[in-house]
């Protein structure tokens, strides 16, 4: 997949990559990027020093392969998020200003639509801690309260058009659904809306994560896991000034970042999803 291609490009300088592993029998014996695609049993039938799992489904894939092949979990290594990305901000620092313009466009449009939202995840961390986007990040994140998701869906073409006007590039949108229920997130609910640029790889995707609030908890889903936050941290928002812009952030922003990242004050270029301590990993 795409993450595997990106991982290959990022790992080749430091490792001798001997091939890919895939459980799709139709791919076995084929070549990708001049490397063979093997069946999983190559891990035990050939001398392999390390297996990198290039997927956010790391835990599920590791468990499946350990049971299937009877090998130690230590054989498998997750990859930092930066090694699964193609165009990190550090590769194109000149794109940061345009990226922030696009982020501001989304926030302004959501405000005009009266949709409760705030910048989130790595975008929140970078702008609050570093006063910029994190160099090793490759996308931008906005949290949208589920009360406004229908409005966003109705206006998705308007949001896309606004992004196209600012960037002078073509954009697309994709709606992603939860595969199972998690806390306040119902099964088959909209979990995210992704906007991505079709005509330039240098511009980051923008993810709208839909947050579902019930009682004391605010829940949302990625494809591989559910994430729970105390609802009080983001029940209200405040405007945070960074440079010449104001950004909507959780009212209890430092508590929010601590609950999500732990030691968020220390930059960690090797961060991965496995470092989050407020998640529930879904079964394979």
N, C-alpha and C positions, 0 to 999 in steps of 0.2 A: 504494500500500500504506500500512500504518500509519505507517511511517517517513516517507513522503512527506507525509502529513497533519500529522504533528508538525513536520516541517521547515517546512512552509508557515506554520504558526502562529508558529513561532519567527523566521522570516525576514521576515515581512510588515512589521515595524516599520522595517526598515533597507533593504529592497529593493522595487522595483516588480516583483512577480512577474507574468509574462504568461501562464503556463500550465504544464501538465505535459507531459512527453514519455514515451511508452510504446511498446514495440514490439509490443503486442497490438493488431492491426488492429481488433478488435471495439470497442475503447475510443476509437478516433480519432473526433473530432467530438463526443464526449460532454462533459459538464460535471461537474467535481468542485469543490466549495466555490466555485461561481460562476466557475470558471476552465476554459478549454477544455483538452482533452487532444489533443496533436498527435502526428503521426508524427515519428520522429527527424529527418527531413530539414528540419524547421523550423529546425534549428540553423544550416543554411547558406542557407536561402531567405528568412529573415527576420532583421532586425537584432537579434541576441541578444548581450548583453554578457557574460553569464556563465551557465554551466550547473552547477547544484549536483546532485551525485549523492547521493541520500538512501538509501544502502544500504551494508551492510558489504561488498558485492560491488563496491566502488568500482573496484578495479583491473581486474576482468574487464569491467565495463560500459564503463569508459573505453577499454580496448583495443578492444572490439567497435565502439564508436562512431567511434573514430579510423580504424579500417580501413574501416568502412562509409561514412563521410562524407568521409574524407581531410581531416580538420581536425587542428590542433595539439593535443597533450595539454593545453596550458595553458588551453584553453577550459573545461576541466572542473575543478571544485573539489570535493574531499571536504568533508564537514561534520563538525565536532567532534561527538563522541558526545552532548554535552549538547543539541545542536540536533535530535537524532533522538529525544529523549525527551519525554514529555508531562508527567509529574509528577516533577520533580527534587526532591531533598531541600530545596533552597533555597526551593522554592515552598511546602513544608509542613513547616517545622521542627518543628512539634508532633508530626509522625509519626515523628520519629527515635527517640524512646524506645520506642515500640511496635515499630518496625522492629528495634531491637536486641533486644527481648524475643523477637521471632520468630526472629532469627538465633541467639540463645542456645538457644531451644527446639530448633532443628535440630541444633546442635552437641551438646546434651545427649542427644538421641535417638540420634544417631550413636554417641556414646560408649557409651550403654547397649547398643547393638547390636554393640559391639566392631568398628566400622568405622573404619579409619584415615582421618583427614581433617584439614583445616586451613582457616581462612578464606583467601580468595584474591583476586587481582586488585585491583580498585578498593576492595573492602571491606577487604582486608589493608592496602593503602596508606593509606586514610583512618584506620583505627583505630590503625595503628602511627605514622604521621607526625602526624596532626592530632588524634588522640584522639577522633575522631568520624567519622561517615560523610561522604564528600566531598559538599559542597553541590550540585555540578552532576552528581552521579551519580543514577541512578534505580532501581538494583537492587542485589542483594547476591549475593556469590559464595562458594561453598564448594568446595574441591578434595576429591574422594573417590577413594581408591586403588581401582583396578579389582578388586582382590581382594575388595572389599566390595560391588561393584555388584549382584550377585545378591541379597544380603541386603537392600539398599536397595529393589530392585524388589519383593521379597516383602513388605516393610513399608511400601510407599509410602502405603497407606491409613492406616496408623498415624501416619505423619509428617503427612499432610494433616489428620488429625483433631486432632493436637496443635496445628497452626497455627490451626485453627478454634476450638479451645478458648481459646487465648490471645487471639485477635483478635475472637472473636465474629462472624466473617465467614465466607463460603463460599469454599473454595479448590478449585483443580483442579491436576492434574499432567499433564505431557506428557513423553514420552520421545523423545529425538532420537538419530538414528543417523548415523554417519559415512558419507559418500557414497563415500569412497575410503580406501585405506590411507594411513597416514602414520607413518613410524617404527615404533613399537611398537603403534600403533593399527590393528587390522585393519579392512578394509572391512566395512561394515554392523555394526560394533560400536556399543554404546551410547556416545555421546559426551557426553551431558548429560541431566539430568532437571530440568525447570523446574516450579517451583511458583508459581502466580499466583493472586491474589485475584479472585474473580468478582464480589463485591458491593461493592468499594470500590476506586476508582482511586487512592486516596491511599496505599495500601500497596504496597511494592515487590515485584516478582517476586524469587524466590530461585533461583539457578542452582546446581545441583550439577554441576561439571565433572569428568568421569571421567578420571583420570590413569593412563596405561599406562606401566609402567616396564620397561625392558630394558637391562641393563648399566649404562652410565653416564648414560643419558638417561631423562627423564620426558616423555612426549609426550601431547598432547591436541588435540582438534579443535574449532574453531568451524565454522559452516556454510561459510565462505569460505576458511579457512586452517588450517594446522596450526601448533602452537606447541611448541617444544622447550625444556626446561629441564635443567640438570645434576641428575641424580637425588640427588646428595649433599646439595644444598641443603635438600631436604625429606624426606630419608630418615628423619630423626627430627623430632619436633615438640617445642615447648616451650609453656608457658602464659604468655601475655603479659597483664599486668594493665593494664586501661584502665578508669578510673572504678572502679566497684565490681564489675566483671566480670573473669573470666579467659577469654582467647580462645586456642584452639590456633593456633599460627603455625609456619612452618618453623623448624627449629633454627638454620639459617643465614639468618635473615630478611633482613638487609641485603644479603647477597650475592644472595639470591633477587630482591629488589626491583631491585637494580642491573642484574642480567642481563635482567630483564623490561622495565624502564622507562628504564634509563639514569640520568639525573639525577632520581631519584624524590624528592629532598628539596625541589625547587622545584615548588610547585603550578602546574598548567597547565590552566586551564579550557577551553582549545581543543584538548585532547588528542583524538586519534582513533586507530583501529586502525592506520592507516598509520604511526604513530609507533613502533610496536613494531619492534624490530630482531632478534627471534628467531623470526620466523614464515616460513612458506612459503605463498605465495598459490597456491591451487588454480586450475587452468585453468577457463575458462568452460565 
